[in-house]
Amino acid sequence: MDKVKAGVTAVISALMSWLGILAVPVFLMVGCNIIDYITGIWAAGYRTENVNSYKGIRGIVKKVCMWLLVLVGAWIDILVNYAIECAGVGIELPFVVATVVAVWLVVNEIISILENMLDIGVRMPPFLLPVVKYIRKAVEEKAGVAEEEGEGRENEDRTGRN
């Protein structure tokens, strides 16, 4: 049993070392994906929609696509580092684009979790959802992609949910 614990610890340590600044958002994304999926299934019972395998598979596909977005961000980071290296500049950047993508996705997952809980009927502090939405806006502004007032979000589906 101790060998298993040591092995798991070594694998997680190596992964966190390789991911660097991307490690925390990646681990948060795993937890948020699981919690959002579960609360989404529970909340469906409180909404007018029915739970079925098509919607379940669609939810899983959305989660996989989120991970693909982080992967694309990592590829962009790798390309930037390659270009810097080819230019002869002696610096290496961490996973900047992938980290911003992952943080933005985590914040959207948290918003979705909170909305699911509201649909279930869970009472929550009135400031919680606005605070998380403010964080999303701050991430977008830091990344230089804040939307103009009145424009709709392209990533929201027809119900307004992320």
MDAnalysis code that builds the backbone (N, CA, C; Angstrom):
import MDAnalysis as mda
import numpy as np

u = mda.Universe.empty(486, n_residues=162, atom_resindex=np.repeat(np.arange(162), 3), trajectory=True)
u.add_TopologyAttr("name", ["N", "CA", "C"] * 162)
u.add_TopologyAttr("resid", np.arange(1, 163))
u.add_TopologyAttr("resname", ["MET", "ASP", "LYS", "VAL", "LYS", "ALA", "GLY", "VAL", "THR", "ALA", "VAL", "ILE", "SER", "ALA", "LEU", "MET", "SER", "TRP", "LEU", "GLY", "ILE", "LEU", "ALA", "VAL", "PRO", "VAL", "PHE", "LEU", "MET", "VAL", "GLY", "CYS", "ASN", "ILE", "ILE", "ASP", "TYR", "ILE", "THR", "GLY", "ILE", "TRP", "ALA", "ALA", "GLY", "TYR", "ARG", "THR", "GLU", "ASN", "VAL", "ASN", "SER", "TYR", "LYS", "GLY", "ILE", "ARG", "GLY", "ILE", "VAL", "LYS", "LYS", "VAL", "CYS", "MET", "TRP", "LEU", "LEU", "VAL", "LEU", "VAL", "GLY", "ALA", "TRP", "ILE", "ASP", "ILE", "LEU", "VAL", "ASN", "TYR", "ALA", "ILE", "GLU", "CYS", "ALA", "GLY", "VAL", "GLY", "ILE", "GLU", "LEU", "PRO", "PHE", "VAL", "VAL", "ALA", "THR", "VAL", "VAL", "ALA", "VAL", "TRP", "LEU", "VAL", "VAL", "ASN", "GLU", "ILE", "ILE", "SER", "ILE", "LEU", "GLU", "ASN", "MET", "LEU", "ASP", "ILE", "GLY", "VAL", "ARG", "MET", "PRO", "PRO", "PHE", "LEU", "LEU", "PRO", "VAL", "VAL", "LYS", "TYR", "ILE", "ARG", "LYS", "ALA", "VAL", "GLU", "GLU", "LYS", "ALA", "GLY", "VAL", "ALA", "GLU", "GLU", "GLU", "GLY", "GLU", "GLY", "ARG", "GLU", "ASN", "GLU", "ASP", "ARG", "THR", "GLY", "ARG", "ASN"])
u.atoms.positions = np.array([
    [0.817, -1.195, 0.000],
    [0.000, 0.000, 0.000],
    [0.860, 1.259, 0.000],
    [1.980, 1.221, 0.753],
    [2.868, 2.381, 0.782],
    [3.502, 2.633, -0.577],
    [3.758, 1.556, -1.338],
    [4.337, 1.720, -2.675],
    [3.333, 2.396, -3.616],
    [2.052, 2.072, -3.447],
    [1.011, 2.696, -4.270],
    [0.930, 4.184, -3.940],
    [0.915, 4.515, -2.650],
    [0.872, 5.924, -2.246],
    [2.086, 6.678, -2.771],
    [3.258, 6.066, -2.670],
    [4.475, 6.711, -3.155],
    [4.416, 6.908, -4.665],
    [3.893, 5.914, -5.375],
    [3.772, 6.018, -6.829],
    [2.809, 7.111, -7.242],
    [1.646, 7.159, -6.580],
    [0.650, 8.198, -6.886],
    [1.226, 9.576, -6.580],
    [1.903, 9.705, -5.443],
    [2.523, 10.971, -5.067],
    [3.569, 11.388, -6.092],
    [4.371, 10.445, -6.560],
    [5.404, 10.757, -7.551],
    [4.785, 11.215, -8.868],
    [3.720, 10.542, -9.305],
    [3.071, 10.905, -10.567],
    [2.445, 12.296, -10.459],
    [1.740, 12.551, -9.364],
    [1.106, 13.871, -9.173],
    [2.167, 14.962, -9.066],
    [3.257, 14.685, -8.369],
    [4.338, 15.669, -8.241],
    [4.975, 15.975, -9.589],
    [5.227, 14.929, -10.382],
    [5.823, 15.137, -11.708],
    [4.874, 15.934, -12.601],
    [3.585, 15.609, -12.539],
    [2.591, 16.326, -13.343],
    [2.518, 17.792, -12.937],
    [2.490, 18.046, -11.638],
    [2.413, 19.439, -11.159],
    [3.679, 20.208, -11.514],
    [4.821, 19.553, -11.464],
    [6.076, 20.202, -11.829],
    [6.078, 20.566, -13.310],
    [5.592, 19.659, -14.164],
    [5.565, 19.909, -15.600],
    [4.558, 21.004, -15.948],
    [3.386, 20.984, -15.295],
    [2.344, 21.964, -15.594],
    [2.688, 23.357, -15.071],
    [3.426, 23.449, -13.997],
    [3.798, 24.750, -13.439],
    [2.570, 25.541, -13.032],
    [2.441, 26.782, -13.575],
    [1.330, 27.648, -13.190],
    [-0.019, 27.111, -13.663],
    [0.003, 26.149, -14.569],
    [-1.234, 25.569, -15.086],
    [-1.792, 24.478, -14.168],
    [-0.994, 24.027, -13.195],
    [-1.392, 22.903, -12.344],
    [-2.666, 23.181, -11.545],
    [-2.715, 24.304, -10.857],
    [-3.878, 24.600, -10.008],
    [-5.156, 24.730, -10.837],
    [-5.158, 25.526, -11.926],
    [-6.385, 25.585, -12.732],
    [-6.804, 24.232, -13.304],
    [-5.836, 23.393, -13.672],
    [-6.174, 22.070, -14.222],
    [-6.847, 21.212, -13.161],
    [-6.306, 21.187, -11.955],
    [-6.917, 20.379, -10.894],
    [-8.283, 20.944, -10.497],
    [-8.403, 22.277, -10.471],
    [-9.712, 22.876, -10.194],
    [-10.707, 22.532, -11.293],
    [-10.234, 22.491, -12.532],
    [-11.128, 22.184, -13.656],
    [-11.665, 20.760, -13.552],
    [-10.830, 19.838, -13.124],
    [-11.289, 18.454, -12.939],
    [-12.439, 18.426, -11.935],
    [-12.228, 19.046, -10.780],
    [-13.265, 19.058, -9.752],
    [-14.521, 19.769, -10.202],
    [-14.353, 20.912, -10.846],
    [-15.517, 21.674, -11.312],
    [-16.291, 20.925, -12.388],
    [-15.589, 20.250, -13.302],
    [-16.274, 19.467, -14.332],
    [-17.151, 18.395, -13.707],
    [-16.622, 17.691, -12.733],
    [-17.374, 16.618, -12.078],
    [-18.571, 17.183, -11.323],
    [-18.335, 18.231, -10.529],
    [-19.420, 18.813, -9.735],
    [-20.493, 19.421, -10.634],
    [-20.083, 20.117, -11.713],
    [-21.059, 20.721, -12.619],
    [-21.897, 19.647, -13.296],
    [-21.282, 18.565, -13.699],
    [-22.031, 17.491, -14.364],
    [-23.063, 16.890, -13.408],
    [-22.640, 16.612, -12.186],
    [-23.549, 16.012, -11.195],
    [-24.681, 16.975, -10.834],
    [-24.331, 18.239, -10.541],
    [-25.385, 19.195, -10.176],
    [-26.293, 19.489, -11.360],
    [-25.772, 19.414, -12.573],
    [-26.605, 19.606, -13.766],
    [-27.640, 18.511, -13.906],
    [-27.236, 17.275, -13.625],
    [-28.185, 16.149, -13.666],
    [-29.236, 16.315, -12.574],
    [-28.796, 16.680, -11.373],
    [-29.753, 16.886, -10.283],
    [-30.708, 18.030, -10.600],
    [-30.172, 19.143, -11.122],
    [-31.004, 20.320, -11.400],
    [-32.008, 20.053, -12.508],
    [-31.690, 19.152, -13.417],
    [-32.614, 18.842, -14.512],
    [-33.951, 18.341, -13.967],
    [-33.920, 17.671, -12.841],
    [-35.156, 17.205, -12.221],
    [-36.027, 18.333, -11.692],
    [-35.441, 19.495, -11.468],
    [-36.177, 20.654, -10.969],
    [-36.580, 21.607, -12.084],
    [-36.089, 21.343, -13.278],
    [-36.418, 22.175, -14.436],
    [-37.478, 21.457, -15.266],
    [-37.857, 22.074, -16.354],
    [-38.861, 21.458, -17.213],
    [-38.255, 20.441, -18.173],
    [-36.931, 20.324, -18.161],
    [-36.277, 19.393, -19.072],
    [-36.150, 18.004, -18.441],
    [-36.079, 17.010, -19.262],
    [-35.898, 15.643, -18.790],
    [-34.443, 15.233, -18.952],
    [-33.994, 14.362, -18.050],
    [-32.653, 13.810, -18.160],
    [-32.729, 12.647, -19.132],
    [-31.856, 12.653, -20.138],
    [-31.775, 11.519, -21.042],
    [-30.336, 11.317, -21.467],
    [-30.064, 10.202, -22.112],
    [-28.683, 9.866, -22.454],
    [-28.101, 10.857, -23.456],
    [-28.917, 11.388, -24.355],
    [-28.416, 12.361, -25.334],
    [-27.868, 13.594, -24.619],
    [-28.621, 14.139, -23.671],
    [-28.176, 15.321, -22.941],
    [-26.956, 14.998, -22.080],
    [-26.928, 13.797, -21.531],
    [-25.776, 13.386, -20.734],
    [-24.513, 13.302, -21.581],
    [-24.630, 12.697, -22.754],
    [-23.489, 12.596, -23.662],
    [-23.072, 13.991, -24.140],
    [-24.057, 14.835, -24.423],
    [-23.766, 16.206, -24.861],
    [-22.979, 16.954, -23.786],
    [-23.346, 16.758, -22.526],
    [-22.619, 17.386, -21.424],
    [-21.186, 16.895, -21.341],
    [-20.992, 15.601, -21.537],
    [-19.638, 15.046, -21.509],
    [-18.818, 15.598, -22.678],
    [-19.433, 15.688, -23.859],
    [-18.740, 16.239, -25.030],
    [-18.314, 17.683, -24.760],
    [-19.183, 18.470, -24.109],
    [-18.826, 19.850, -23.761],
    [-17.614, 19.882, -22.838],
    [-17.589, 18.978, -21.866],
    [-16.449, 18.939, -20.939],
    [-15.172, 18.564, -21.679],
    [-15.252, 17.600, -22.580],
    [-14.078, 17.196, -23.368],
    [-13.597, 18.368, -24.214],
    [-14.529, 19.102, -24.807],
    [-14.155, 20.262, -25.625],
    [-13.494, 21.349, -24.783],
    [-13.890, 21.485, -23.532],
    [-13.225, 22.439, -22.645],
    [-11.753, 22.057, -22.487],
    [-11.517, 20.771, -22.297],
    [-10.136, 20.296, -22.154],
    [-9.364, 20.517, -23.441],
    [-10.046, 20.378, -24.579],
    [-9.386, 20.627, -25.858],
    [-9.006, 22.103, -25.992],
    [-9.844, 23.003, -25.460],
    [-9.499, 24.428, -25.465],
    [-8.225, 24.698, -24.667],
    [-8.103, 24.051, -23.515],
    [-6.885, 24.208, -22.706],
    [-5.686, 23.655, -23.481],
    [-5.886, 22.534, -24.168],
    [-4.824, 21.942, -24.974],
    [-4.400, 22.893, -26.098],
    [-5.369, 23.519, -26.757],
    [-5.055, 24.490, -27.809],
    [-4.262, 25.657, -27.215],
    [-4.677, 26.132, -26.031],
    [-3.926, 27.192, -25.353],
    [-2.493, 26.763, -25.065],
    [-2.307, 25.509, -24.654],
    [-0.957, 24.992, -24.388],
    [-0.147, 24.929, -25.681],
    [-0.789, 24.538, -26.776],
    [-0.084, 24.509, -28.065],
    [0.364, 25.907, -28.476],
    [-0.491, 26.897, -28.228],
    [-0.107, 28.274, -28.530],
    [1.107, 28.668, -27.690],
    [1.092, 28.307, -26.414],
    [2.239, 28.585, -25.546],
    [3.505, 27.900, -26.062],
    [3.371, 26.668, -26.513],
    [4.526, 25.932, -27.051],
    [5.045, 26.617, -28.314],
    [4.134, 27.045, -29.188],
    [4.549, 27.748, -30.407],
    [5.261, 29.061, -30.086],
    [4.741, 29.811, -29.118],
    [5.377, 31.067, -28.731],
    [6.780, 30.792, -28.202],
    [6.926, 29.793, -27.353],
    [8.249, 29.447, -26.828],
    [9.184, 28.994, -27.934],
    [8.657, 28.265, -28.895],
    [9.476, 27.826, -30.032],
    [9.957, 29.033, -30.844],
    [9.053, 29.983, -31.086],
    [9.416, 31.191, -31.827],
    [10.467, 31.999, -31.070],
    [10.308, 32.103, -29.762],
    [11.286, 32.823, -28.943],
    [12.646, 32.140, -29.024],
    [12.632, 30.823, -28.947],
    [13.875, 30.055, -29.033],
    [14.538, 30.232, -30.402],
    [13.734, 30.171, -31.463],
    [14.267, 30.341, -32.829],
    [14.821, 31.748, -33.050],
    [14.256, 32.723, -32.351],
    [14.733, 34.100, -32.466],
    [16.012, 34.325, -31.668],
    [16.411, 33.327, -30.889],
    [17.643, 33.425, -30.128],
    [17.514, 34.146, -28.804],
    [16.285, 34.376, -28.384],
    [16.057, 35.030, -27.093],
    [16.128, 33.949, -26.018],
    [16.860, 34.223, -24.976],
    [17.117, 33.206, -23.960],
    [16.109, 33.152, -22.826],
    [14.833, 33.250, -23.139],
    [13.820, 33.133, -22.084],
    [12.828, 32.038, -22.454],
    [12.169, 31.525, -21.438],
    [11.105, 30.547, -21.664],
    [9.895, 30.980, -20.844],
    [8.758, 31.068, -21.513],
    [7.528, 31.497, -20.849],
    [6.758, 30.290, -20.333],
    [6.057, 30.453, -19.211],
    [5.208, 29.360, -18.719],
    [3.948, 29.241, -19.580],
    [3.058, 28.359, -19.200],
    [1.799, 28.155, -19.919],
    [0.852, 29.327, -19.658],
    [1.095, 30.460, -20.289],
    [0.311, 31.666, -20.033],
    [-1.077, 31.571, -20.669],
    [-1.139, 31.304, -21.965],
    [-2.424, 31.257, -22.667],
    [-3.279, 30.117, -22.114],
    [-2.698, 28.951, -21.945],
    [-3.442, 27.807, -21.423],
    [-3.978, 28.090, -20.021],
    [-3.203, 28.792, -19.210],
    [-3.641, 29.117, -17.850],
    [-4.821, 30.069, -17.871],
    [-4.772, 31.097, -18.710],
    [-5.898, 32.039, -18.794],
    [-7.146, 31.315, -19.291],
    [-6.991, 30.446, -20.292],
    [-8.131, 29.668, -20.800],
    [-8.701, 28.801, -19.678],
    [-7.834, 28.099, -18.956],
    [-8.296, 27.205, -17.883],
    [-8.981, 27.978, -16.765],
    [-8.420, 29.118, -16.369],
    [-9.041, 29.924, -15.303],
    [-10.420, 30.401, -15.746],
    [-10.523, 30.874, -16.993],
    [-11.811, 31.344, -17.506],
    [-12.835, 30.203, -17.516],
    [-12.405, 29.020, -17.926],
    [-13.315, 27.868, -17.947],
    [-13.734, 27.459, -16.532],
    [-12.799, 27.503, -15.585],
    [-13.128, 27.166, -14.192],
    [-14.172, 28.140, -13.654],
    [-13.982, 29.421, -13.929],
    [-14.949, 30.418, -13.454],
    [-16.321, 30.159, -14.074],
    [-16.363, 29.841, -15.378],
    [-17.641, 29.526, -16.014],
    [-18.272, 28.277, -15.415],
    [-17.465, 27.293, -15.077],
    [-17.989, 26.081, -14.449],
    [-18.572, 26.408, -13.074],
    [-17.898, 27.271, -12.329],
    [-18.410, 27.660, -11.003],
    [-19.742, 28.386, -11.148],
    [-19.846, 29.271, -12.141],
    [-21.120, 29.959, -12.385],
    [-22.209, 28.934, -12.698],
    [-21.900, 27.968, -13.536],
    [-22.875, 26.934, -13.885],
    [-23.285, 26.113, -12.660],
    [-22.317, 25.777, -11.810],
    [-22.616, 25.030, -10.580],
    [-23.573, 25.838, -9.698],
    [-23.280, 27.126, -9.522],
    [-24.138, 27.976, -8.691],
    [-25.542, 28.089, -9.278],
    [-25.637, 28.224, -10.612],
    [-26.958, 28.291, -11.248],
    [-27.710, 26.971, -11.076],
    [-27.005, 25.851, -11.182],
    [-27.643, 24.551, -10.943],
    [-28.186, 24.473, -9.520],
    [-27.385, 24.939, -8.563],
    [-27.820, 24.903, -7.165],
    [-29.021, 25.801, -6.926],
    [-29.048, 26.958, -7.590],
    [-30.221, 27.832, -7.480],
    [-31.459, 27.132, -8.023],
    [-31.305, 26.436, -9.164],
    [-32.439, 25.708, -9.741],
    [-32.918, 24.587, -8.819],
    [-31.990, 23.973, -8.098],
    [-32.348, 22.913, -7.154],
    [-33.086, 23.496, -5.954],
    [-32.827, 24.767, -5.661],
    [-33.495, 25.421, -4.543],
    [-32.575, 25.701, -3.368],
    [-31.281, 25.563, -3.575],
    [-30.324, 25.827, -2.512],
    [-30.238, 27.337, -2.301],
    [-30.381, 27.761, -1.052],
    [-30.240, 29.189, -0.734],
    [-28.759, 29.490, -0.625],
    [-28.359, 30.580, -1.238],
    [-26.957, 30.978, -1.160],
    [-26.873, 32.469, -0.929],
    [-25.740, 32.915, -0.424],
    [-25.580, 34.349, -0.190],
    [-25.802, 35.120, -1.491],
    [-26.506, 36.232, -1.432],
    [-26.835, 36.965, -2.650],
    [-25.614, 37.542, -3.377],
    [-24.483, 37.641, -2.690],
    [-23.296, 38.219, -3.316],
    [-22.463, 37.191, -4.078],
    [-22.721, 35.901, -3.866],
    [-21.825, 34.868, -4.391],
    [-21.778, 34.839, -5.915],
    [-22.921, 34.735, -6.576],
    [-22.947, 34.677, -8.039],
    [-22.396, 35.962, -8.666],
    [-22.780, 37.156, -8.178],
    [-22.182, 38.367, -8.743],
    [-20.661, 38.439, -8.565],
    [-20.146, 37.938, -7.453],
    [-18.696, 37.946, -7.234],
    [-17.996, 37.072, -8.276],
    [-18.542, 35.887, -8.528],
    [-17.932, 34.983, -9.504],
    [-18.025, 35.582, -10.912],
    [-19.148, 36.201, -11.226],
    [-19.276, 36.851, -12.542],
    [-18.289, 38.014, -12.667],
    [-18.041, 38.718, -11.574],
    [-17.048, 39.786, -11.572],
    [-15.655, 39.217, -11.844],
    [-15.352, 38.081, -11.253],
    [-14.056, 37.434, -11.488],
    [-13.911, 37.079, -12.966],
    [-14.988, 36.538, -13.569],
    [-14.938, 36.205, -14.996],
    [-14.646, 37.458, -15.817],
    [-15.322, 38.551, -15.479],
    [-15.111, 39.801, -16.207],
    [-13.672, 40.281, -16.033],
    [-13.128, 40.149, -14.829],
    [-11.751, 40.568, -14.574],
    [-10.761, 39.733, -15.377],
    [-11.005, 38.431, -15.489],
    [-10.135, 37.566, -16.290],
    [-10.195, 37.993, -17.751],
    [-11.400, 38.262, -18.238],
    [-11.559, 38.693, -19.629],
    [-10.849, 40.025, -19.870],
    [-10.955, 40.953, -18.919],
    [-10.295, 42.243, -19.073],
    [-8.783, 42.103, -19.049],
    [-8.262, 41.264, -18.162],
    [-6.813, 41.044, -18.087],
    [-6.305, 40.412, -19.370],
    [-7.119, 39.564, -19.976],
    [-6.720, 38.922, -21.227],
    [-6.956, 39.843, -22.423],
    [-7.596, 40.987, -22.178],
    [-7.831, 41.949, -23.244],
    [-8.959, 41.573, -24.172],
    [-9.915, 40.797, -23.674],
    [-11.011, 40.343, -24.530],
    [-12.376, 40.671, -23.954],
    [-12.444, 41.652, -23.076],
    [-13.743, 42.015, -22.502],
    [-14.675, 42.439, -23.617],
    [-15.923, 42.000, -23.531],
    [-16.902, 42.266, -24.580],
    [-17.503, 43.650, -24.434],
    [-17.943, 44.183, -25.557],
    [-18.648, 45.462, -25.546],
    [-19.985, 45.280, -24.834],
    [-20.441, 46.319, -24.172],
    [-21.737, 46.274, -23.484],
    [-22.841, 45.983, -24.486],
    [-23.722, 45.048, -24.176],
    [-24.848, 44.727, -25.034],
    [-24.602, 43.569, -25.987],
    [-23.338, 43.135, -26.141],
    [-23.070, 42.001, -27.014],
    [-23.351, 40.713, -26.261],
    [-23.820, 39.706, -26.974],
    [-24.084, 38.413, -26.354],
    [-22.836, 37.560, -26.313],
    [-22.804, 36.611, -25.423],
    [-21.681, 35.689, -25.332],
    [-21.859, 34.584, -26.349],
    [-20.809, 34.351, -27.115],
    [-20.879, 33.320, -28.145],
    [-20.903, 31.919, -27.558],
    [-20.338, 31.750, -26.357],
    [-20.229, 30.404, -25.808],
    [-21.446, 29.977, -24.990],
    [-22.441, 30.803, -24.881],
    [-23.625, 30.409, -24.129],
    [-24.634, 29.786, -25.085],
    [-25.299, 28.754, -24.622],
    [-26.302, 28.137, -25.485],
    [-27.612, 28.935, -25.409],
    [-28.659, 28.457, -26.038],
    [-29.899, 29.210, -26.151],
    [-30.562, 29.496, -24.816],
    [-30.243, 28.749, -23.772],
    [-30.874, 28.982, -22.476],
    [-30.108, 30.006, -21.662],
    [-28.946, 30.449, -22.183],
    [-28.143, 31.392, -21.436],
    [-27.192, 30.728, -20.473],
    [-27.201, 29.424, -20.421],
    [-26.305, 28.682, -19.522],
    [-24.984, 28.433, -20.235],
    [-23.928, 28.344, -19.451],
    [-22.596, 28.041, -20.003],
    [-22.394, 26.554, -20.075],
])
